[in-house]
Amino acid sequence: MTEPGTRVSEDVVGEETKAEGIHRFEAFFDAERRRLYGTLCLVTENRAEAEELMQEAFLRLWERWHTVGTLDDPTAYLYRTAFNLFRNRIRRTVRAARRMLRPQPPADEFAAVDEREDLLAALRALSPRQRAAVVLLDLMDYTSEAAGQLLAVRPATARALAFQARQALRASMKHEGGGDE
């Protein structure tokens, strides 16, 4: 409390707001960290990478918490940030690998046609929902929110369908490749 006639400095009011923001962020962190970590473990298949991505995502969220904390669903922002970081990491890795590798001889165009046909056959084997999800998310680079809207499902469902589709495609392509040898 302040004495009558005494002005409350803006710093004190700002500190109270900062303290409330810090408390809300800590509560948000405690509520979301395990779920995000588990999700990233599944996506990256590497606990250390999942931990790094999670920390980076929360750090970026913290830097913008004054804005993000007012959103209706800051969890969506957190996940989008984490998955963008993951995609960026993959892109950097691919670029680095390309720089390190020597130029390859021209690709066998007949083999490319065969691979394309195998991929199309594997895509046809997926359920229509899985096929739509993997095409929207991976080939057309839609966000899970946009893909979910187009498929009339939740974003998490769109991600799950795409994950299932990728697993089925890997298994199918491995089976196709293993049968030729």
Beta strands, then each sheet from edge to edge (+ up, - down):
end
